[in-house]
Amino acid sequence: MIFFDERYATFEMFSLAHLFAILFLVLLFVLMMVFKNKISDKVDLWLRRSVAVLMVSMEWTFYAWALKDGIFQASLLPMGMCAISMYTTAIALWTKSEKVFKFIYPWAIIGSLLSLIVADQPYVFPHFRYIHYFGNHGLFLLGNLYLLKVHRFKFTYKDMLKSSLILFIYSLIVYPINFLIDTNHLFLRELPAEVVFMFSFLGDFWPIGFGLAIFILFNLVYLVTNIKSNRKKVRLITNT
């Protein structure tokens, strides 16, 4: 079957297949911004719930494909930042929950952007894994941006700190589990080869540097998300 043909295992970072996927997601974001004030309640409900169902459906199809030989892989457990972001974004979209959004927003933005850039998967279109990888990462990225831009959900610095604290506590739990079940969830045992050089100077303490880098990125997400309100605050300060 063409969607599962191993001949398509020819993916390379920043190849045409990689750039096309990113450009397609950028186009979807532009369309969302253009039509954000013209989406009716009925269309909004259909969009949110369709995306939620599509993400979960693709994820479970991926599980079925990955388990085709009948061998369970602990790496399939939904314990990574992106898997949690996908499922939680699906809940936020289905229920239109701002509480859930506030928790998962920075995880989803950072997790999806890093994954879309590094693209740690071997297949090109039309293989299912290519569609699943870029589809799901792109959809939970766009899903959060949809809730932010179309529904105007708020994300405060306090929300960012809470989300960071939850991730920190979760990392402390996952770190020993990775060694027990021989996995690499949250990249706490081994970083992708493309970013190893950034933390090699820390030696065995690289997980601490990696954690700090994620926290800095969470802060950047907050700053970019609230750039307009931050500008207003600066103007008020300078005018007083």
ChimeraX attribute file (.defattr): number of C-alpha atoms within 10 A of each C-alpha:
attribute: neighborCount
match mode: 1-to-1
recipient: residues
	/A:1	6
	/A:2	11
	/A:3	13
	/A:4	14
	/A:5	12
	/A:6	13
	/A:7	10
	/A:8	18
	/A:9	16
	/A:10	12
	/A:11	18
	/A:12	15
	/A:13	16
	/A:14	13
	/A:15	10
	/A:16	12
	/A:17	16
	/A:18	20
	/A:19	14
	/A:20	12
	/A:21	19
	/A:22	18
	/A:23	11
	/A:24	13
	/A:25	19
	/A:26	14
	/A:27	12
	/A:28	15
	/A:29	17
	/A:30	12
	/A:31	11
	/A:32	18
	/A:33	14
	/A:34	10
	/A:35	10
	/A:36	15
	/A:37	11
	/A:38	11
	/A:39	13
	/A:40	10
	/A:41	9
	/A:42	8
	/A:43	10
	/A:44	17
	/A:45	15
	/A:46	13
	/A:47	16
	/A:48	21
	/A:49	18
	/A:50	14
	/A:51	20
	/A:52	25
	/A:53	15
	/A:54	15
	/A:55	23
	/A:56	15
	/A:57	14
	/A:58	18
	/A:59	21
	/A:60	11
	/A:61	15
	/A:62	17
	/A:63	15
	/A:64	12
	/A:65	14
	/A:66	15
	/A:67	13
	/A:68	10
	/A:69	8
	/A:70	9
	/A:71	8
	/A:72	12
	/A:73	13
	/A:74	14
	/A:75	14
	/A:76	15
	/A:77	12
	/A:78	15
	/A:79	18
	/A:80	17
	/A:81	19
	/A:82	24
	/A:83	20
	/A:84	16
	/A:85	27
	/A:86	28
	/A:87	18
	/A:88	20
	/A:89	31
	/A:90	26
	/A:91	18
	/A:92	25
	/A:93	27
	/A:94	18
	/A:95	14
	/A:96	18
	/A:97	14
	/A:98	18
	/A:99	13
	/A:100	16
	/A:101	25
	/A:102	22
	/A:103	23
	/A:104	24
	/A:105	30
	/A:106	28
	/A:107	25
	/A:108	29
	/A:109	24
	/A:110	19
	/A:111	23
	/A:112	25
	/A:113	16
	/A:114	14
	/A:115	17
	/A:116	20
	/A:117	14
	/A:118	16
	/A:119	21
	/A:120	16
	/A:121	16
	/A:122	15
	/A:123	23
	/A:124	22
	/A:125	17
	/A:126	13
	/A:127	19
	/A:128	20
	/A:129	24
	/A:130	23
	/A:131	17
	/A:132	18
	/A:133	20
	/A:134	20
	/A:135	19
	/A:136	24
	/A:137	27
	/A:138	26
	/A:139	24
	/A:140	28
	/A:141	27
	/A:142	22
	/A:143	26
	/A:144	24
	/A:145	21
	/A:146	22
	/A:147	21
	/A:148	18
	/A:149	16
	/A:150	17
	/A:151	14
	/A:152	11
	/A:153	17
	/A:154	15
	/A:155	20
	/A:156	13
	/A:157	13
	/A:158	11
	/A:159	19
	/A:160	22
	/A:161	16
	/A:162	14
	/A:163	19
	/A:164	21
	/A:165	13
	/A:166	12
	/A:167	20
	/A:168	14
	/A:169	10
	/A:170	13
	/A:171	19
	/A:172	11
	/A:173	11
	/A:174	19
	/A:175	18
	/A:176	14
	/A:177	14
	/A:178	19
	/A:179	12
	/A:180	9
	/A:181	11
	/A:182	13
	/A:183	22
	/A:184	19
	/A:185	23
	/A:186	19
	/A:187	16
	/A:188	20
	/A:189	15
	/A:190	13
	/A:191	16
	/A:192	11
	/A:193	9
	/A:194	11
	/A:195	10
	/A:196	13
	/A:197	10
	/A:198	11
	/A:199	17
	/A:200	12
	/A:201	11
	/A:202	12
	/A:203	9
	/A:204	9
	/A:205	11
	/A:206	19
	/A:207	18
	/A:208	13
	/A:209	16
	/A:210	18
	/A:211	16
	/A:212	12
	/A:213	13
	/A:214	18
	/A:215	20
	/A:216	12
	/A:217	16
	/A:218	21
	/A:219	17
	/A:220	14
	/A:221	19
	/A:222	20
	/A:223	15
	/A:224	10
	/A:225	18
	/A:226	15
	/A:227	12
	/A:228	10
	/A:229	11
	/A:230	13
	/A:231	11
	/A:232	11
	/A:233	12
	/A:234	10
	/A:235	11
	/A:236	10
	/A:237	9
	/A:238	8
	/A:239	7
	/A:240	5
